Amino acid sequence: MSQPARTDLVAGRAEILAAMVSHYRCSHCNGEAVNLATDGTGVMHARIEHDDTCPVLHGHVSALPDTFRAAANTR
């Protein structure tokens, strides 16, 4: 298997992103949030690492249910 591809997820409120980084798990692969960083404009980004064949990574299904579960800490 090649190196996992990466996607970015951006949200405005720091507490939501912190919860997402702590609790996000992709329900379609072994993907999880691996990094939280602030760019030069102050926008926080969470980098999500997905498996190569993940349907979320390729845009076939939405990541929103997993993101909402992570943000609500109800996984």
PALUM-454916 format. One record per atom (N, C-alpha, C, O): residue number from 1; atom name; x, y, z. Coordinates in steps of 0.02 Angstrom, whole numbers, always signed. Layout:
<nodes>
pos:NUM; site:CA; u:X; v:Y; w:Z $
...
</nodes>
This chain:
<nodes>
pos:1; site:N; u:+43; v:-59; w:+0 $
pos:1; site:CA; u:+0; v:+0; w:+0 $
pos:1; site:C; u:+45; v:+62; w:+0 $
pos:1; site:O; u:+95; v:+64; w:+36 $
pos:2; site:N; u:+28; v:+111; w:-39 $
pos:2; site:CA; u:+66; v:+172; w:-42 $
pos:2; site:C; u:+51; v:+216; w:+19 $
pos:2; site:O; u:+7; v:+200; w:+59 $
pos:3; site:N; u:+87; v:+271; w:+25 $
pos:3; site:CA; u:+75; v:+317; w:+80 $
pos:3; site:C; u:+3; v:+343; w:+77 $
pos:3; site:O; u:-23; v:+355; w:+23 $
pos:4; site:N; u:-29; v:+351; w:+135 $
pos:4; site:CA; u:-98; v:+377; w:+136 $
pos:4; site:C; u:-101; v:+448; w:+108 $
pos:4; site:O; u:-55; v:+488; w:+119 $
pos:5; site:N; u:-154; v:+462; w:+72 $
pos:5; site:CA; u:-165; v:+530; w:+47 $
pos:5; site:C; u:-192; v:+572; w:+104 $
pos:5; site:O; u:-215; v:+546; w:+155 $
pos:6; site:N; u:-188; v:+637; w:+95 $
pos:6; site:CA; u:-209; v:+683; w:+148 $
pos:6; site:C; u:-260; v:+733; w:+122 $
pos:6; site:O; u:-256; v:+754; w:+64 $
pos:7; site:N; u:-306; v:+751; w:+165 $
pos:7; site:CA; u:-355; v:+803; w:+149 $
pos:7; site:C; u:-354; v:+853; w:+206 $
pos:7; site:O; u:-332; v:+838; w:+261 $
pos:8; site:N; u:-378; v:+912; w:+192 $
pos:8; site:CA; u:-383; v:+965; w:+243 $
pos:8; site:C; u:-455; v:+977; w:+260 $
pos:8; site:O; u:-499; v:+975; w:+217 $
pos:9; site:N; u:-468; v:+991; w:+323 $
pos:9; site:CA; u:-534; v:+1011; w:+346 $
pos:9; site:C; u:-525; v:+1077; w:+383 $
pos:9; site:O; u:-480; v:+1082; w:+425 $
pos:10; site:N; u:-566; v:+1125; w:+370 $
pos:10; site:CA; u:-559; v:+1191; w:+400 $
pos:10; site:C; u:-623; v:+1208; w:+437 $
pos:10; site:O; u:-678; v:+1198; w:+411 $
pos:11; site:N; u:-616; v:+1235; w:+497 $
pos:11; site:CA; u:-674; v:+1258; w:+536 $
pos:11; site:C; u:-653; v:+1322; w:+571 $
pos:11; site:O; u:-593; v:+1335; w:+580 $
pos:12; site:N; u:-701; v:+1361; w:+592 $
pos:12; site:CA; u:-686; v:+1425; w:+622 $
pos:12; site:C; u:-671; v:+1423; w:+696 $
pos:12; site:O; u:-624; v:+1455; w:+719 $
pos:13; site:N; u:-710; v:+1386; w:+734 $
pos:13; site:CA; u:-704; v:+1388; w:+807 $
pos:13; site:C; u:-653; v:+1337; w:+832 $
pos:13; site:O; u:-657; v:+1277; w:+816 $
pos:14; site:N; u:-605; v:+1361; w:+871 $
pos:14; site:CA; u:-550; v:+1318; w:+894 $
pos:14; site:C; u:-574; v:+1258; w:+934 $
pos:14; site:O; u:-546; v:+1204; w:+928 $
pos:15; site:N; u:-625; v:+1267; w:+976 $
pos:15; site:CA; u:-648; v:+1211; w:+1017 $
pos:15; site:C; u:-679; v:+1155; w:+976 $
pos:15; site:O; u:-674; v:+1096; w:+994 $
pos:16; site:N; u:-711; v:+1172; w:+920 $
pos:16; site:CA; u:-739; v:+1121; w:+876 $
pos:16; site:C; u:-682; v:+1082; w:+842 $
pos:16; site:O; u:-684; v:+1021; w:+838 $
pos:17; site:N; u:-633; v:+1119; w:+818 $
pos:17; site:CA; u:-576; v:+1085; w:+786 $
pos:17; site:C; u:-537; v:+1043; w:+835 $
pos:17; site:O; u:-514; v:+988; w:+818 $
pos:18; site:N; u:-529; v:+1066; w:+896 $
pos:18; site:CA; u:-494; v:+1027; w:+946 $
pos:18; site:C; u:-530; v:+961; w:+960 $
pos:18; site:O; u:-498; v:+909; w:+966 $
pos:19; site:N; u:-596; v:+963; w:+966 $
pos:19; site:CA; u:-635; v:+902; w:+976 $
pos:19; site:C; u:-630; v:+856; w:+915 $
pos:19; site:O; u:-622; v:+795; w:+922 $
pos:20; site:N; u:-633; v:+885; w:+856 $
pos:20; site:CA; u:-628; v:+846; w:+795 $
pos:20; site:C; u:-560; v:+811; w:+791 $
pos:20; site:O; u:-557; v:+752; w:+774 $
pos:21; site:N; u:-507; v:+847; w:+806 $
pos:21; site:CA; u:-440; v:+818; w:+803 $
pos:21; site:C; u:-434; v:+761; w:+853 $
pos:21; site:O; u:-403; v:+709; w:+838 $
pos:22; site:N; u:-462; v:+769; w:+911 $
pos:22; site:CA; u:-458; v:+717; w:+963 $
pos:22; site:C; u:-500; v:+656; w:+948 $
pos:22; site:O; u:-480; v:+600; w:+965 $
pos:23; site:N; u:-557; v:+665; w:+915 $
pos:23; site:CA; u:-605; v:+611; w:+909 $
pos:23; site:C; u:-622; v:+589; w:+838 $
pos:23; site:O; u:-658; v:+540; w:+829 $
pos:24; site:N; u:-597; v:+623; w:+787 $
pos:24; site:CA; u:-615; v:+606; w:+718 $
pos:24; site:C; u:-587; v:+538; w:+699 $
pos:24; site:O; u:-528; v:+525; w:+708 $
pos:25; site:N; u:-630; v:+496; w:+672 $
pos:25; site:CA; u:-611; v:+432; w:+642 $
pos:25; site:C; u:-654; v:+424; w:+580 $
pos:25; site:O; u:-715; v:+429; w:+584 $
pos:26; site:N; u:-623; v:+412; w:+524 $
pos:26; site:CA; u:-661; v:+400; w:+462 $
pos:26; site:C; u:-695; v:+332; w:+468 $
pos:26; site:O; u:-662; v:+282; w:+483 $
pos:27; site:N; u:-760; v:+330; w:+456 $
pos:27; site:CA; u:-796; v:+266; w:+462 $
pos:27; site:C; u:-789; v:+223; w:+399 $
pos:27; site:O; u:-817; v:+168; w:+395 $
pos:28; site:N; u:-752; v:+248; w:+349 $
pos:28; site:CA; u:-743; v:+211; w:+286 $
pos:28; site:C; u:-673; v:+183; w:+278 $
pos:28; site:O; u:-661; v:+143; w:+233 $
pos:29; site:N; u:-627; v:+205; w:+320 $
pos:29; site:CA; u:-558; v:+180; w:+316 $
pos:29; site:C; u:-527; v:+188; w:+385 $
pos:29; site:O; u:-563; v:+197; w:+435 $
pos:30; site:N; u:-463; v:+186; w:+390 $
pos:30; site:CA; u:-428; v:+195; w:+453 $
pos:30; site:C; u:-407; v:+268; w:+464 $
pos:30; site:O; u:-364; v:+282; w:+505 $
pos:31; site:N; u:-438; v:+313; w:+428 $
pos:31; site:CA; u:-418; v:+384; w:+429 $
pos:31; site:C; u:-431; v:+417; w:+496 $
pos:31; site:O; u:-480; v:+403; w:+531 $
pos:32; site:N; u:-385; v:+463; w:+513 $
pos:32; site:CA; u:-393; v:+502; w:+573 $
pos:32; site:C; u:-358; v:+569; w:+564 $
pos:32; site:O; u:-317; v:+577; w:+519 $
pos:33; site:N; u:-374; v:+616; w:+607 $
pos:33; site:CA; u:-341; v:+681; w:+606 $
pos:33; site:C; u:-271; v:+673; w:+633 $
pos:33; site:O; u:-261; v:+643; w:+687 $
pos:34; site:N; u:-223; v:+699; w:+597 $
pos:34; site:CA; u:-153; v:+689; w:+618 $
pos:34; site:C; u:-118; v:+755; w:+635 $
pos:34; site:O; u:-63; v:+753; w:+663 $
pos:35; site:N; u:-148; v:+811; w:+619 $
pos:35; site:CA; u:-114; v:+874; w:+631 $
pos:35; site:C; u:-164; v:+931; w:+636 $
pos:35; site:O; u:-215; v:+931; w:+601 $
pos:36; site:N; u:-151; v:+978; w:+679 $
pos:36; site:CA; u:-190; v:+1039; w:+685 $
pos:36; site:C; u:-142; v:+1096; w:+682 $
pos:36; site:O; u:-94; v:+1099; w:+721 $
pos:37; site:N; u:-153; v:+1142; w:+636 $
pos:37; site:CA; u:-107; v:+1198; w:+628 $
pos:37; site:C; u:-146; v:+1261; w:+610 $
pos:37; site:O; u:-201; v:+1258; w:+584 $
pos:38; site:N; u:-116; v:+1318; w:+624 $
pos:38; site:CA; u:-144; v:+1383; w:+606 $
pos:38; site:C; u:-102; v:+1411; w:+550 $
pos:38; site:O; u:-41; v:+1413; w:+554 $
pos:39; site:N; u:-135; v:+1432; w:+496 $
pos:39; site:CA; u:-98; v:+1461; w:+440 $
pos:39; site:C; u:-82; v:+1534; w:+453 $
pos:39; site:O; u:-97; v:+1561; w:+506 $
pos:40; site:N; u:-51; v:+1567; w:+405 $
pos:40; site:CA; u:-30; v:+1636; w:+412 $
pos:40; site:C; u:-86; v:+1686; w:+422 $
pos:40; site:O; u:-74; v:+1741; w:+445 $
pos:41; site:N; u:-147; v:+1667; w:+405 $
pos:41; site:CA; u:-204; v:+1712; w:+414 $
pos:41; site:C; u:-242; v:+1698; w:+479 $
pos:41; site:O; u:-292; v:+1732; w:+493 $
pos:42; site:N; u:-220; v:+1649; w:+518 $
pos:42; site:CA; u:-253; v:+1633; w:+580 $
pos:42; site:C; u:-307; v:+1580; w:+575 $
pos:42; site:O; u:-339; v:+1563; w:+624 $
pos:43; site:N; u:-317; v:+1552; w:+514 $
pos:43; site:CA; u:-367; v:+1499; w:+505 $
pos:43; site:C; u:-336; v:+1433; w:+526 $
pos:43; site:O; u:-280; v:+1416; w:+506 $
pos:44; site:N; u:-373; v:+1395; w:+566 $
pos:44; site:CA; u:-349; v:+1331; w:+589 $
pos:44; site:C; u:-367; v:+1276; w:+539 $
pos:44; site:O; u:-423; v:+1276; w:+512 $
pos:45; site:N; u:-321; v:+1231; w:+527 $
pos:45; site:CA; u:-330; v:+1175; w:+480 $
pos:45; site:C; u:-315; v:+1110; w:+516 $
pos:45; site:O; u:-266; v:+1105; w:+553 $
pos:46; site:N; u:-357; v:+1061; w:+506 $
pos:46; site:CA; u:-344; v:+993; w:+530 $
pos:46; site:C; u:-329; v:+950; w:+470 $
pos:46; site:O; u:-369; v:+947; w:+423 $
pos:47; site:N; u:-273; v:+916; w:+471 $
pos:47; site:CA; u:-256; v:+872; w:+415 $
pos:47; site:C; u:-281; v:+802; w:+432 $
pos:47; site:O; u:-265; v:+774; w:+484 $
pos:48; site:N; u:-320; v:+774; w:+386 $
pos:48; site:CA; u:-348; v:+707; w:+393 $
pos:48; site:C; u:-310; v:+660; w:+348 $
pos:48; site:O; u:-301; v:+674; w:+289 $
pos:49; site:N; u:-287; v:+605; w:+375 $
pos:49; site:CA; u:-250; v:+555; w:+337 $
pos:49; site:C; u:-297; v:+497; w:+322 $
pos:49; site:O; u:-320; v:+463; w:+368 $
pos:50; site:N; u:-312; v:+485; w:+258 $
pos:50; site:CA; u:-357; v:+430; w:+236 $
pos:50; site:C; u:-317; v:+377; w:+200 $
pos:50; site:O; u:-263; v:+390; w:+174 $
pos:51; site:N; u:-344; v:+316; w:+198 $
pos:51; site:CA; u:-315; v:+264; w:+156 $
pos:51; site:C; u:-325; v:+282; w:+83 $
pos:51; site:O; u:-370; v:+321; w:+66 $
pos:52; site:N; u:-282; v:+255; w:+40 $
pos:52; site:CA; u:-284; v:+271; w:-32 $
pos:52; site:C; u:-352; v:+258; w:-64 $
pos:52; site:O; u:-373; v:+296; w:-108 $
pos:53; site:N; u:-387; v:+206; w:-42 $
pos:53; site:CA; u:-450; v:+187; w:-74 $
pos:53; site:C; u:-511; v:+215; w:-40 $
pos:53; site:O; u:-567; v:+196; w:-57 $
pos:54; site:N; u:-503; v:+259; w:+8 $
pos:54; site:CA; u:-559; v:+285; w:+47 $
pos:54; site:C; u:-608; v:+325; w:+2 $
pos:54; site:O; u:-587; v:+369; w:-35 $
pos:55; site:N; u:-673; v:+309; w:+6 $
pos:55; site:CA; u:-722; v:+345; w:-34 $
pos:55; site:C; u:-730; v:+418; w:-12 $
pos:55; site:O; u:-750; v:+460; w:-52 $
pos:56; site:N; u:-714; v:+434; w:+51 $
pos:56; site:CA; u:-717; v:+503; w:+74 $
pos:56; site:C; u:-662; v:+543; w:+39 $
pos:56; site:O; u:-673; v:+598; w:+15 $
pos:57; site:N; u:-602; v:+515; w:+37 $
pos:57; site:CA; u:-546; v:+548; w:+5 $
pos:57; site:C; u:-560; v:+564; w:-68 $
pos:57; site:O; u:-540; v:+617; w:-93 $
pos:58; site:N; u:-595; v:+519; w:-102 $
pos:58; site:CA; u:-608; v:+528; w:-173 $
pos:58; site:C; u:-674; v:+565; w:-187 $
pos:58; site:O; u:-693; v:+573; w:-245 $
pos:59; site:N; u:-708; v:+587; w:-134 $
pos:59; site:CA; u:-768; v:+627; w:-143 $
pos:59; site:C; u:-831; v:+588; w:-159 $
pos:59; site:O; u:-881; v:+617; w:-180 $
pos:60; site:N; u:-830; v:+522; w:-150 $
pos:60; site:CA; u:-889; v:+481; w:-165 $
pos:60; site:C; u:-941; v:+483; w:-110 $
pos:60; site:O; u:-1001; v:+475; w:-123 $
pos:61; site:N; u:-920; v:+493; w:-48 $
pos:61; site:CA; u:-965; v:+500; w:+9 $
pos:61; site:C; u:-941; v:+558; w:+52 $
pos:61; site:O; u:-883; v:+579; w:+47 $
pos:62; site:N; u:-985; v:+584; w:+92 $
pos:62; site:CA; u:-970; v:+642; w:+133 $
pos:62; site:C; u:-934; v:+624; w:+198 $
pos:62; site:O; u:-946; v:+571; w:+227 $
pos:63; site:N; u:-891; v:+668; w:+220 $
pos:63; site:CA; u:-858; v:+661; w:+285 $
pos:63; site:C; u:-898; v:+693; w:+341 $
pos:63; site:O; u:-879; v:+688; w:+399 $
pos:64; site:N; u:-953; v:+726; w:+325 $
pos:64; site:CA; u:-991; v:+763; w:+375 $
pos:64; site:C; u:-1015; v:+721; w:+434 $
pos:64; site:O; u:-1009; v:+743; w:+491 $
pos:65; site:N; u:-1044; v:+661; w:+423 $
pos:65; site:CA; u:-1066; v:+623; w:+481 $
pos:65; site:C; u:-1010; v:+608; w:+531 $
pos:65; site:O; u:-1019; v:+614; w:+591 $
pos:66; site:N; u:-951; v:+589; w:+505 $
pos:66; site:CA; u:-894; v:+576; w:+549 $
pos:66; site:C; u:-870; v:+639; w:+583 $
pos:66; site:O; u:-851; v:+638; w:+641 $
pos:67; site:N; u:-872; v:+695; w:+547 $
pos:67; site:CA; u:-851; v:+759; w:+575 $
pos:67; site:C; u:-898; v:+781; w:+631 $
pos:67; site:O; u:-876; v:+804; w:+683 $
pos:68; site:N; u:-964; v:+774; w:+619 $
pos:68; site:CA; u:-1012; v:+793; w:+670 $
pos:68; site:C; u:-1006; v:+749; w:+732 $
pos:68; site:O; u:-1009; v:+774; w:+789 $
pos:69; site:N; u:-996; v:+683; w:+722 $
pos:69; site:CA; u:-986; v:+638; w:+780 $
pos:69; site:C; u:-925; v:+659; w:+820 $
pos:69; site:O; u:-927; v:+660; w:+881 $
pos:70; site:N; u:-871; v:+676; w:+785 $
pos:70; site:CA; u:-810; v:+696; w:+819 $
pos:70; site:C; u:-819; v:+762; w:+857 $
pos:70; site:O; u:-798; v:+768; w:+914 $
pos:71; site:N; u:-851; v:+810; w:+824 $
pos:71; site:CA; u:-860; v:+875; w:+856 $
pos:71; site:C; u:-906; v:+870; w:+916 $
pos:71; site:O; u:-898; v:+906; w:+965 $
pos:72; site:N; u:-955; v:+826; w:+913 $
pos:72; site:CA; u:-1002; v:+817; w:+968 $
pos:72; site:C; u:-975; v:+768; w:+1021 $
pos:72; site:O; u:-1005; v:+759; w:+1074 $
pos:73; site:N; u:-918; v:+737; w:+1005 $
pos:73; site:CA; u:-887; v:+690; w:+1050 $
pos:73; site:C; u:-935; v:+633; w:+1067 $
pos:73; site:O; u:-941; v:+612; w:+1125 $
pos:74; site:N; u:-970; v:+608; w:+1016 $
pos:74; site:CA; u:-1018; v:+554; w:+1026 $
pos:74; site:C; u:-1000; v:+491; w:+988 $
pos:74; site:O; u:-1043; v:+451; w:+972 $
pos:75; site:N; u:-938; v:+483; w:+973 $
pos:75; site:CA; u:-916; v:+425; w:+934 $
pos:75; site:C; u:-929; v:+361; w:+971 $
pos:75; site:O; u:-914; v:+307; w:+945 $
</nodes>
